[in-house]
């Protein structure tokens, strides 16, 4: 009788612990010789016996079906052929419909077309036990994974921009990839501007040398960029597991606000025709028609940019005409050098008064963190004593974990804001001395961002620009006109010796400077004294 041999291992660990392919083959060859069988083909492979597609197993089934002269399949044990019911049915069909014999040497089990009674019961039991063993392994793996996730550790392959390493005592860890990390971060920053589609960004990053961290190391492409990078919260400090977010212990690549900005861009992308959305114009999606309220569009004809209203046709003007008017506005926003230096000194003095607010917030956050830690211990004890169920404990634990994450984020923001105050205040006032110059020398996309930063809204009537400035900048313009930079200073001055001018009247503190322009102008993130953002 002709026969085929099936030898399989699931992992390298099995290969090393005595159930190697060589050991299986040696035993099966000896068995075939004793039984007088001619081995015509050997199928040896490493492959899981779970529910995944099993190419080599299916190849063996197909071979036996095609060769009618093959009368038997030899395997070391039942669990070497299958750990799922689908494969067991396939083997049963070969046995019953095509009269193939199944020989399991270790189990001392031989199944033929006419087998019944104890042999079939033994076969069914062995398949069931093999399936249950696989189920236990899957359950243990899932529990181990969830435990590591809750402790802030990621068990899988690191995202692009990070790499898996092994620390002392064989502890697996994730660190930044020095080659890919800067490119990935740059990709987030570029996408947040809204000037790139995912396809255009993937092409640009690929040109810069960014590849996937898969075995193939393909140049960056659109679907990978969107699913594995842009939409992945891992980069700012959280990892997603079964549609839930858990904070991780690894070094973030970008701040959370940048990731959220990218999500907003991703959700809004496509609402503007692609052909228009990729072009840079100074007044892009910024101006409205004073007559009908429609958003004005910009187009280029014979290398000249025009702004027009497609609805009522009341506006049709050259872009350079509106830019000249905008430049005059920025001229009025320019702060004289002597005033800027004085404001710099006064703002530094004002910051001393803000220290009380800063210190009180630190105390509050630390107290809340200590309270959460105490609550977690109490909840755990209640769970052990049976006063709450496991489900109730898990729900409350996740709520506390999210609160802890929010508090740590707030604490980080306060700390960074305190360190950045002096630099940001001095730098912004230094740039304010060159407002017109910066506007006139900037690129169209930079002009657009500057205008959005300064204008609350803006309409056009005929060829006249009618902007409404944000309160801060309206205050600077007013102070420039009156030459009075302390309009609210009275005889009842504060102990620190300074009351903020009209343009800073909301009592803002400046923190976390963020680059928003190619010309390196900074946008301060501001907070009111009660901690809210205006």
C-alpha positions as CSV (number, residue, x, y, z in Angstrom):
1,X,0.0,0.0,0.0
2,X,1.2,3.5,-0.9
3,X,1.1,6.1,1.9
4,X,2.0,9.7,2.6
5,X,3.5,11.0,5.8
6,X,2.3,14.1,7.7
7,X,4.8,15.6,10.2
8,X,4.0,19.0,11.7
9,X,5.1,21.3,14.5
10,X,3.3,24.5,15.6
11,X,6.2,26.5,17.1
12,X,10.0,26.5,17.4
13,X,9.5,25.5,21.0
14,X,8.0,22.2,20.0
15,X,10.9,21.7,17.6
16,X,13.4,22.1,20.5
17,X,11.4,20.0,23.1
18,X,11.6,16.6,21.5
19,X,8.6,16.7,19.1
20,X,10.8,17.8,16.2
21,X,10.1,17.1,12.6
22,X,13.1,14.7,12.4
23,X,11.9,12.7,15.4
24,X,8.4,12.4,13.8
25,X,9.8,11.4,10.4
26,X,12.1,8.7,11.9
27,X,9.2,7.1,13.9
28,X,6.8,7.2,10.9
29,X,9.3,5.8,8.4
30,X,10.0,2.9,10.8
31,X,6.3,2.3,11.2
32,X,5.7,2.3,7.4
33,X,8.5,-0.2,6.9
34,X,7.1,-2.6,9.5
35,X,3.6,-2.3,7.9
36,X,5.0,-2.9,4.5
37,X,3.9,0.5,3.2
38,X,5.6,2.5,0.4
39,X,6.0,6.1,1.3
40,X,5.5,8.2,-1.9
41,X,5.5,11.7,-0.4
42,X,6.3,13.4,2.9
43,X,4.6,16.6,4.1
44,X,6.8,18.3,6.7
45,X,6.0,21.8,7.9
46,X,5.6,24.3,10.7
47,X,2.0,25.5,10.7
48,X,-0.7,26.3,13.3
49,X,-3.6,23.9,13.6
50,X,-6.1,26.5,14.6
51,X,-8.8,28.2,12.6
52,X,-6.4,30.0,10.3
53,X,-5.9,29.0,6.7
54,X,-3.6,25.9,6.5
55,X,-2.0,25.9,3.1
56,X,0.2,22.9,3.6
57,X,-2.5,20.7,5.2
58,X,-4.9,21.5,2.4
59,X,-2.1,20.7,-0.1
60,X,-1.8,17.2,1.5
61,X,-5.6,16.6,1.3
62,X,-5.6,17.6,-2.3
63,X,-2.6,15.3,-3.1
64,X,-4.3,12.3,-1.5
65,X,-7.6,13.0,-3.4
66,X,-5.8,13.3,-6.8
67,X,-3.8,10.1,-6.3
68,X,-6.2,7.1,-5.9
69,X,-3.3,4.7,-5.4
70,X,-2.4,6.4,-2.1
71,X,-4.3,4.4,0.5
72,X,-3.1,5.7,3.8
73,X,-2.1,8.9,5.7
74,X,0.5,8.4,8.5
75,X,0.8,10.8,11.4
76,X,2.5,10.8,14.7
77,X,-0.5,11.9,16.8
78,X,-4.0,13.1,16.3
79,X,-3.1,16.6,17.3
80,X,-0.3,16.6,14.7
81,X,-3.0,16.5,12.0
82,X,-5.8,18.7,13.5
83,X,-6.9,20.8,16.4
84,X,-10.1,22.0,14.8
85,X,-13.3,20.3,13.6
86,X,-13.0,21.5,10.0
87,X,-9.9,19.5,9.4
88,X,-11.3,16.5,11.3
89,X,-14.3,16.5,8.9
90,X,-11.9,16.6,5.9
91,X,-10.0,13.6,7.1
92,X,-13.3,11.8,7.9
93,X,-14.5,12.4,4.3
94,X,-11.2,10.9,2.9
95,X,-11.7,7.8,5.2
96,X,-15.4,7.2,4.4
97,X,-15.9,8.4,0.8
98,X,-12.5,7.5,-0.7
99,X,-11.5,4.6,1.5
100,X,-8.3,6.1,2.8
101,X,-6.8,4.8,6.1
102,X,-5.6,7.1,8.9
103,X,-2.8,5.8,11.1
104,X,-1.8,7.6,14.3
105,X,1.3,5.8,15.6
106,X,1.6,7.4,19.1
107,X,-2.1,6.9,19.8
108,X,-2.1,3.3,18.4
109,X,-5.2,4.2,16.4
110,X,-6.0,3.1,12.9
111,X,-9.2,4.3,11.2
112,X,-10.7,2.7,8.1
113,X,-13.9,3.2,6.1
114,X,-15.6,0.4,8.1
115,X,-14.2,1.5,11.6
116,X,-16.9,1.9,14.3
117,X,-17.4,1.6,18.0
118,X,-14.5,2.3,20.2
119,X,-12.1,3.4,17.5
120,X,-14.5,6.2,16.3
121,X,-15.2,7.2,19.9
122,X,-11.4,7.4,20.5
123,X,-11.0,9.5,17.4
124,X,-13.7,11.9,18.3
125,X,-12.3,12.2,21.9
126,X,-8.8,12.9,20.7
127,X,-10.0,15.6,18.3
128,X,-12.1,17.1,21.1
129,X,-9.1,17.2,23.5
130,X,-6.8,18.7,20.9
131,X,-9.4,21.4,20.2
132,X,-9.8,22.1,24.0
133,X,-6.0,22.3,24.4
134,X,-5.9,25.0,21.6
135,X,-8.8,26.8,23.3
136,X,-6.9,26.9,26.6
137,X,-3.8,28.3,24.9
138,X,-5.9,31.0,23.2
139,X,-7.5,31.9,26.5
140,X,-4.2,32.0,28.3
141,X,-2.7,34.2,25.6
142,X,-5.7,36.6,25.6
143,X,-5.4,36.9,29.4
144,X,-1.7,37.5,29.3
145,X,-2.1,40.1,26.6
146,X,-4.9,41.9,28.5
147,X,-2.7,41.9,31.7
148,X,0.2,43.5,29.8
149,X,-2.1,46.1,28.2
150,X,-3.4,47.1,31.6
151,X,0.1,47.6,32.8
152,X,0.9,49.8,29.9
153,X,2.9,47.3,27.8
154,X,2.3,46.3,24.2
155,X,2.9,42.7,23.3
156,X,2.8,42.9,19.5
157,X,5.0,44.4,16.9
158,X,5.9,48.0,17.5
159,X,4.3,50.6,15.2
160,X,6.3,52.3,12.4
161,X,8.6,54.8,14.1
162,X,9.3,52.5,17.0
163,X,11.1,49.1,17.3
164,X,11.0,46.1,19.6
165,X,14.1,45.6,21.7
166,X,15.1,43.2,24.5
167,X,16.3,44.8,27.8
168,X,18.1,43.1,30.7
169,X,16.6,39.9,32.1
170,X,15.0,39.3,28.6
171,X,12.3,41.9,29.2
172,X,10.7,43.0,25.9
173,X,10.4,46.7,25.4
174,X,9.6,49.3,22.7
175,X,11.8,52.3,21.9
176,X,11.9,55.0,19.2
177,X,13.4,54.0,15.9
178,X,16.0,56.7,15.2
179,X,15.7,56.4,11.5
180,X,11.9,56.3,11.1
181,X,10.7,58.3,14.1
182,X,11.7,61.8,12.8
183,X,10.0,61.1,9.5
184,X,6.8,59.8,11.1
185,X,6.7,62.9,13.3
186,X,7.3,65.1,10.3
187,X,4.4,63.3,8.6
188,X,2.0,64.1,11.4
189,X,3.0,67.8,11.3
190,X,2.6,68.0,7.6
191,X,-0.8,66.3,7.6
192,X,-2.1,68.6,10.4
193,X,-1.6,71.6,8.1
194,X,-4.4,70.3,5.9
195,X,-2.3,70.9,2.7
196,X,-1.7,67.2,2.0
197,X,-4.0,64.4,1.1
198,X,-3.0,61.0,2.4
199,X,-1.9,59.9,-1.0
200,X,0.2,63.0,-1.5
201,X,1.7,62.7,2.0
202,X,2.5,59.0,1.5
203,X,4.3,59.9,-1.8
204,X,6.3,62.7,-0.1
205,X,7.3,60.5,2.9
206,X,8.3,57.7,0.6
207,X,10.5,60.2,-1.3
208,X,12.0,61.2,2.0
209,X,13.0,57.6,2.6
210,X,10.2,56.4,5.0
211,X,9.4,52.7,4.7
212,X,7.0,50.4,6.5
213,X,8.4,48.4,9.4
214,X,7.2,45.1,7.9
215,X,9.5,42.4,6.7
216,X,9.2,43.7,3.1
217,X,10.0,47.4,4.2
218,X,7.9,48.8,1.4
219,X,8.1,52.5,0.6
220,X,5.3,54.3,2.5
221,X,1.8,53.9,0.8
222,X,-1.6,55.4,1.4
223,X,-3.6,52.6,3.2
224,X,-0.7,51.8,5.6
225,X,-0.1,55.5,6.4
226,X,-3.8,56.0,7.2
227,X,-4.5,52.8,9.2
228,X,-1.2,52.2,10.9
229,X,0.1,55.7,11.5
230,X,-2.3,58.7,11.2
231,X,-5.2,56.9,13.0
232,X,-3.0,55.1,15.6
233,X,-3.2,56.7,19.1
234,X,0.0,54.9,20.1
235,X,2.1,57.8,18.9
236,X,0.8,60.2,21.6
237,X,0.7,57.8,24.5
238,X,-2.3,55.4,24.3
239,X,-2.8,52.0,22.7
240,X,-6.1,50.6,21.4
241,X,-7.2,47.1,22.4
242,X,-10.6,45.8,21.6
243,X,-11.9,49.3,20.9
244,X,-10.7,50.6,24.2
245,X,-7.8,53.0,24.9
246,X,-5.1,52.2,27.5
247,X,-2.1,54.5,28.4
248,X,1.3,52.9,27.6
249,X,4.7,53.4,29.3
250,X,6.7,54.2,26.2
251,X,8.0,57.5,25.0
252,X,5.3,59.4,23.0
253,X,6.4,60.6,19.5
254,X,3.9,63.5,19.2
255,X,1.7,65.5,21.6
256,X,-2.0,64.6,21.8
257,X,-3.3,67.9,20.4
258,X,-1.3,67.2,17.1
259,X,-2.9,63.7,16.8
260,X,-6.4,65.2,17.4
261,X,-5.7,67.8,14.8
262,X,-4.8,65.1,12.3
263,X,-8.0,63.3,13.0
264,X,-10.0,66.4,12.4
265,X,-8.2,67.0,9.1
266,X,-8.8,63.3,8.1
267,X,-12.6,63.5,8.9
268,X,-13.0,66.8,7.0
269,X,-10.9,65.9,4.0
270,X,-12.8,65.3,0.8
271,X,-15.5,67.9,1.4
272,X,-13.5,70.2,-0.9
273,X,-12.8,69.1,-4.5
274,X,-9.4,67.5,-4.6
275,X,-8.1,69.6,-7.4
276,X,-8.8,72.8,-5.4
277,X,-7.9,71.4,-2.0
278,X,-4.3,70.7,-2.9
279,X,-3.5,74.3,-4.1
280,X,-2.2,77.0,-1.8
281,X,-3.9,80.4,-1.8
282,X,-3.5,83.2,0.8
283,X,-7.3,83.6,1.2
284,X,-8.3,80.0,0.8
285,X,-11.6,79.2,2.6
286,X,-11.2,82.5,4.5
287,X,-13.4,85.2,2.9
288,X,-17.1,85.5,2.4
289,X,-19.2,87.7,0.1
290,X,-20.6,90.7,1.9
291,X,-23.7,90.6,-0.3
292,X,-24.8,86.9,-0.3
293,X,-22.6,85.4,2.4
294,X,-21.1,82.7,0.2
295,X,-17.5,81.6,0.7
296,X,-15.3,83.2,-2.0
297,X,-13.0,81.0,-4.1
298,X,-9.6,81.7,-5.7
299,X,-8.5,80.6,-9.1
300,X,-5.5,81.2,-11.3
301,X,-5.6,82.6,-14.9
302,X,-2.5,83.5,-16.8
303,X,-0.4,83.3,-13.7
304,X,-2.6,85.8,-11.9
305,X,-4.8,84.8,-8.9
306,X,-8.3,86.1,-8.7
307,X,-10.9,86.0,-5.9
308,X,-14.6,85.7,-6.9
309,X,-18.1,84.9,-5.7
310,X,-19.7,82.1,-7.7
311,X,-23.2,82.8,-6.4
312,X,-24.0,86.5,-6.9
313,X,-20.9,87.5,-9.0
314,X,-20.7,90.7,-6.8
315,X,-17.0,90.0,-6.1
316,X,-14.3,89.5,-8.7
317,X,-11.0,91.0,-7.7
318,X,-7.3,90.3,-8.0
319,X,-5.8,88.6,-5.0
320,X,-2.9,91.0,-4.9
321,X,-5.3,93.9,-4.3
322,X,-6.7,92.2,-1.2
323,X,-3.1,91.2,-0.1
324,X,-2.1,94.9,-0.2
325,X,-5.0,95.8,2.2
326,X,-4.1,92.9,4.5
327,X,-0.5,94.1,4.6
328,X,-1.7,97.5,5.9
329,X,-3.6,95.7,8.7
330,X,-0.4,93.8,9.7
331,X,1.4,97.1,9.7
332,X,-1.0,98.4,12.3
333,X,-0.3,95.2,14.3
334,X,3.4,96.0,14.5
335,X,4.4,96.9,18.1
336,X,7.1,99.5,18.4
337,X,10.4,98.2,19.6
338,X,10.5,100.2,22.8
339,X,6.9,99.2,23.7
340,X,7.7,95.5,23.0
341,X,10.7,95.6,25.4
342,X,8.6,97.3,28.1
343,X,5.8,94.7,27.7
344,X,8.4,91.9,27.9
345,X,9.5,93.2,31.2
346,X,6.0,93.7,32.5
347,X,4.8,90.3,31.4
348,X,7.7,88.7,33.3
349,X,6.6,90.6,36.4
350,X,3.0,89.5,35.8
351,X,4.1,85.9,35.6
352,X,5.3,86.0,39.3
353,X,1.6,86.7,40.2
354,X,0.6,83.6,38.2
355,X,2.8,81.3,40.3
356,X,0.2,81.1,43.0
357,X,-2.4,79.8,40.5
358,X,0.2,77.4,39.2
359,X,1.2,76.0,42.6
360,X,-2.4,75.6,43.7
361,X,-3.2,73.6,40.6
362,X,-0.3,71.4,41.2
363,X,-1.5,70.7,44.7
364,X,-5.0,69.9,43.5
365,X,-3.8,67.5,40.8
366,X,-1.5,65.6,43.1
367,X,-4.2,65.4,45.7
368,X,-6.6,64.0,43.1
369,X,-4.0,61.4,42.0
370,X,-3.5,60.3,45.5
371,X,-7.2,60.0,46.0
372,X,-7.6,57.8,42.9
373,X,-4.7,55.5,44.1
374,X,-6.5,55.1,47.4
375,X,-9.8,54.4,45.7
376,X,-8.2,51.7,43.5
377,X,-6.9,49.9,46.6
378,X,-10.3,50.1,48.3
379,X,-12.1,48.8,45.2
380,X,-9.6,45.9,44.9
381,X,-10.3,44.9,48.5
382,X,-14.0,45.1,48.0
383,X,-13.6,42.8,45.0
384,X,-11.7,40.2,47.0
385,X,-14.3,40.4,49.8
386,X,-17.1,40.0,47.3
387,X,-18.8,43.3,48.0
388,X,-18.6,44.1,44.3
389,X,-18.6,41.9,41.2
390,X,-15.6,41.5,38.8
391,X,-17.6,43.4,36.1
392,X,-18.3,46.3,38.5
393,X,-14.6,46.4,39.5
394,X,-13.4,46.4,35.9
395,X,-15.8,49.2,35.0
396,X,-14.8,51.4,37.9
397,X,-11.1,50.6,37.4
398,X,-11.3,51.8,33.7
399,X,-13.0,55.0,34.8
400,X,-10.3,55.7,37.4
401,X,-7.6,54.9,34.8
402,X,-9.0,57.5,32.4
403,X,-9.3,60.1,35.2
404,X,-5.6,59.4,36.1
405,X,-4.6,59.8,32.5
406,X,-6.4,63.2,32.2
407,X,-4.8,64.4,35.4
408,X,-1.3,63.4,34.3
409,X,-1.9,65.2,31.0
410,X,-3.0,68.3,32.8
411,X,0.0,68.1,35.2
412,X,2.3,67.8,32.2
413,X,0.7,70.8,30.5
414,X,1.1,73.0,33.6
415,X,4.8,72.0,34.0
416,X,5.6,72.6,30.3
417,X,3.6,75.9,30.4
418,X,5.6,77.2,33.3
419,X,8.9,76.4,31.7
420,X,7.8,77.9,28.3
421,X,6.4,81.2,29.5
422,X,9.5,83.4,29.4
423,X,10.6,82.0,26.0
424,X,7.2,82.3,24.4
425,X,6.4,85.8,25.7
426,X,9.7,87.2,24.6
427,X,9.7,85.4,21.2
428,X,6.1,86.5,20.3
429,X,6.7,90.1,21.2
430,X,9.9,90.0,19.2
431,X,8.0,88.7,16.2
432,X,5.3,91.3,16.7
433,X,7.9,94.0,16.0
434,X,8.1,92.5,12.5
435,X,4.5,91.6,11.8
436,X,4.2,93.3,8.4
437,X,7.6,92.1,7.2
438,X,6.8,88.5,8.1
439,X,3.4,88.7,6.3
440,X,4.8,90.1,3.1
441,X,7.7,87.6,2.8
442,X,5.7,84.5,3.7
443,X,4.4,81.9,1.2
444,X,0.7,81.6,0.3
445,X,-0.1,78.8,2.8
446,X,1.8,80.7,5.5
447,X,-0.1,83.9,4.7
448,X,-3.4,81.9,5.0
449,X,-2.4,80.6,8.5
450,X,-1.4,84.1,9.6
451,X,-4.7,85.6,8.4
452,X,-6.6,82.8,10.2
453,X,-4.7,83.5,13.4
454,X,-5.5,87.3,13.3
455,X,-9.0,87.4,11.7
456,X,-12.1,86.4,13.5
457,X,-14.0,86.6,10.2
458,X,-13.6,88.6,7.0
459,X,-15.9,89.6,4.1
460,X,-15.3,91.4,0.8
461,X,-17.5,94.0,-0.7
462,X,-16.5,94.9,-4.3
463,X,-12.7,95.2,-4.0
464,X,-12.7,96.2,-0.3
465,X,-11.5,93.8,2.4
466,X,-13.7,94.1,5.6
467,X,-12.0,92.1,8.4
468,X,-13.1,91.7,12.0
469,X,-10.0,91.1,14.1
470,X,-9.8,88.9,17.1
471,X,-10.0,90.9,20.4
472,X,-6.3,90.7,21.2
473,X,-5.3,92.0,17.8
474,X,-8.0,94.6,17.8
475,X,-6.5,95.9,21.1
476,X,-3.1,96.2,19.5
477,X,-4.5,98.2,16.5
478,X,-6.4,100.5,19.0
479,X,-3.3,101.0,21.0
480,X,-1.3,101.8,17.9
481,X,-3.8,104.5,16.9
482,X,-4.0,106.1,20.3
483,X,-0.3,105.5,21.2
484,X,-1.6,104.6,24.6
485,X,-0.3,101.1,25.5
486,X,-1.7,101.3,29.1
487,X,-5.3,102.5,28.6
488,X,-6.5,100.7,31.7
489,X,-3.8,101.7,34.1
490,X,-5.2,103.7,37.1
491,X,-4.0,104.9,40.5
492,X,-5.0,101.6,42.1
493,X,-2.2,99.5,40.7
494,X,-1.5,95.9,41.6
495,X,1.3,94.9,44.0
496,X,3.4,93.5,41.2
497,X,3.4,97.0,39.7
498,X,1.7,96.4,36.4
499,X,-1.7,96.1,34.9
500,X,-1.9,94.4,31.5
501,X,-2.6,96.7,28.5
502,X,-5.9,96.5,26.7
503,X,-4.6,94.0,24.2
504,X,-3.8,91.5,27.1
505,X,-6.9,92.4,29.2
506,X,-8.2,88.8,29.6
507,X,-5.3,88.0,31.9
508,X,-3.8,85.2,29.8
509,X,-0.8,83.1,30.6
510,X,1.2,81.8,27.7
511,X,2.3,78.2,27.6
512,X,3.4,75.5,25.2
513,X,4.5,77.4,22.1
514,X,3.7,75.6,18.9
515,X,5.2,76.2,15.5
516,X,2.4,77.2,13.1
517,X,4.4,79.0,10.3
518,X,7.2,78.1,8.1
519,X,8.7,81.4,9.1
520,X,8.8,80.0,12.7
521,X,6.2,82.3,14.2
522,X,4.8,80.8,17.4
523,X,1.2,80.3,18.4
524,X,0.8,80.4,22.2
525,X,-1.7,78.1,23.9
526,X,-3.5,80.4,26.4
527,X,-5.5,79.8,29.5
528,X,-7.6,82.0,31.7
529,X,-6.8,82.2,35.4
530,X,-9.5,79.6,36.2
531,X,-7.7,77.1,34.0
532,X,-10.1,77.2,31.0
533,X,-9.1,78.0,27.4
534,X,-10.7,81.1,25.9
